[in-house]
Structure formats: structure tokens, C-alpha cells
Amino acid sequence: MDLDQLRTFDRIARDLSFTKAAARLNVTQATVSMRMRALEDLLGVTLFNRGRQISLTDQGLSFLPYARRMLRAAEEGREALRRVERGRVTVGALRSLVSPLITEPLLRFQARYPAVDVTVKEGHHVHIAAMLHEREVELGVLCWPNIDPLCPDLVPLAVMREPAPLVASPELAARLMAAPTVDAMLAEVPRVISLRWWQVEPDAAAALARRAKTYVELPTGPARRLVLKGEGLGFFVTSAIADDLATGRLVEVKHPDIAPLHRDIAVVTRTRAELDRPALRDFAAEIVDECARIGVVLEQSLKPEPRAA
């Protein structure tokens, strides 16, 4: 099975004509017929009903989406090779950190490398680990320490810690901070919201969820909107709600029986050898610099290099 056979099959399926397919592909009708006979022999089925009118058989209809998928994959492969010639950097980041941690580094990087393509993919921790394992991305931003069995030996270039305060709307927070016990506080709360910032939820967050009269697990956007409306409270990493805290739309809820929480994340690569590429190393350095702006860098193994003035 080759791409010419698949393209010819797809073209005939579109035009329902061997003659038109030959004209569009700029080959002879005999070539079109030969390719289809070879493909049908290989598959062991008849793909077209031939006669005065051409139509797809049931087998042809079943095979068509797979043929088109193979053609798309081949085109994507060719495009990837073309992009490699120009230069390419791929990053997988936790969904909550794409905007606060990747956007500004991307702008600074592309100001220096305007011809290098950048692909940023997002997801939960397990998605980023899988992307690194499958070599879909070269850099990763994920929870730390990493306990995912797919990639047990990731190399941390920097580890950042950011607080994850318990927050609520100002009106709800005023009532909650006057509560003498956690149970009294929870009696005032419409719902406790979990956002799964961590690979393993900390005991303090899990305990609060267990004691809540109503508990929900939501993505960041809907969770933030509920809290802004006074319909719940939850632990949010500061990078997700920095503007809300600064303007007073959200307020940290402090209770002596609820321990402060934080989240550690790391900028990682599979091996340090990948940093031999200057573009990849410089993009990683930009992300590491941004870590220091939004959190506390606990450790760093990627040292900045002098830049030309």
C-alpha cells in the first residue's frame, strides 16, 4: 500500500469517476485502474462497483476514512519535517500555567527567534508526562515531584513553588473568618470546590472536601466564576487568581485549623542533551525566568547565559 494508491482511491471516491480522477491526478486512466487493482488485491476486497456509474462498495465506504487518515498523517509528517528545517520548539504545560507562565516567555523568545516555530500543548499532569514519553514535546511544565511511571527520570531545570490559598468572595469570606471552628465555617459555605492542582491532593484539601455538605470538582474557569459569585470556596494557585486577589474580587480565607497549601511545579526535559539546541535552551531559560516572577524558585539547574547587548 503506498500513498499514490491512497490518493487515487480518495480522488475516485470524491469524483465517482476513474476518468475525472486521472485528469485531476495528471496520470492516465490506465494508471488509475492499475493502482486500484493493486490496492484491492492487497486489501482482499472490492472498493468500487464498476459500471456505467461508479459507486463505493460497503468495504470501500468502511475503508475511506482510514485512507484519508493515513493521507493526513503523511501530510502532517511532511509539514513537521519542513518546520524542523526552519527550527521548532515544542512545549507541554499544565493548563493552569499556559497563560501566566508561557505567554510572556513566548513573546520574548520570538522577538529573538522570529523564524522558529513554537508549539504549546496543554493538559493535566498525566497528559504532559505522556507527551514527554511519546516525544511529542521537548519541554514540560508539570507538578513536582513527578510520580508518573511513564517518565520517572525527567530532568528538572527549575522547580517553582507558588501558594495555593483558600479563597472566597469578600462577602462570604467576612462570614467565614468569623467562624470559630471549621464545621461552623463550612455551615456557611454553599459548596467546597476542588480543582486538582496536585498529582495527589494534600490532606488539608481532602479533609475540607470530606467535611463539606456539598463538594464539586471543576476546571479553573467555572470554579473561579462560582467563587466570584459567592457560591463556594476552594484552594486556588495564586497565578490563576492574581488579578482577583489584587483588586479584592477574591479574598484569602484564613482559619487557624486550615494549614496553608502550595503547589510545586518543574520545568523539565527528558535529557540535558536536548539543551544542546540553542533555541530550545533559550526558550527554557525564558520560562525559568518567568518562574521567578510568579513564584519562588526552589532550585535551578539551568544557568542563564550572557546575552549580546
C-alpha positions, 0 to 999 in steps of 0.5 A: 500500500503506498500513498499514490494508491491512497490518493487515487482511491480518495480522488475516485471516491470524491469524483465517482469517476476513474476518468475525472480522477486521472485528469485531476491526478495528471496520470492516465486512466490506465494508471488509475485502474492499475493502482486500484487493482493493486490496492484491492488485491492487497486489501482482499476486497472490492472498493468500487462497483464498476459500471456505467456509474461508479459507486463505493462498495460497503468495504470501500465506504468502511475503508475511506476514512482510514485512507484519508487518515493515513493521507493526513498523517503523511501530510502532517509528517511532511509539514513537521519535517519542513518546520524542523528545517526552519527550527521548532520548539515544542512545549507541554504545560499544565493548563493552569500555567499556559497563560501566566507562565508561557505567554510572556516567555513566548513573546520574548523568545520570538522577538529573538527567534522570529523564524522558529516555530513554537508549539504549546500543548496543554493538559493535566499532569498525566497528559504532559508526562505522556507527551514527554514519553511519546516525544511529542514535546521537548519541554514540560511544565508539570507538578513536582515531584513527578510520580508518573511511571511513564517518565520517572527520570525527567530532568528538572531545570527549575522547580517553582513553588507558588501558594495555593490559598483558600479563597472566597468572595469578600462577602462570604469570606467576612462570614467565614473568618468569623467562624470559630471552628471549621464545621461552623465555617463550612455551615456557611459555605454553599459548596467546597470546590476542588480543582486538582492542582496536585498529582495527589491532593494534600490532606488539608484539601481532602479533609475540607472536601470530606467535611463539606455538605456539598463538594464539586470538582471543576476546571479553573474557569467555572470554579473561579466564576462560582467563587466570584459569585459567592457560591463556594470556596476552594484552594486556588494557585495564586497565578490563576487568581492574581488579578482577583486577589489584587483588586479584592474580587477574591479574598484569602480565607484564613482559619487557624485549623486550615494549614496553608497549601502550595503547589510545586511545579518543574520545568523539565526535559527528558535529557540535558542533551536536548539543551544542546539546541540553542533555541530550545535552551533559550526558550527554557531559560525564558520560562525559568525566568518567568518562574521567578516572577510568579513564584519562588524558585526552589532550585535551578539547574539551568544557568542563564547565559550572557546575552549580546547587548 
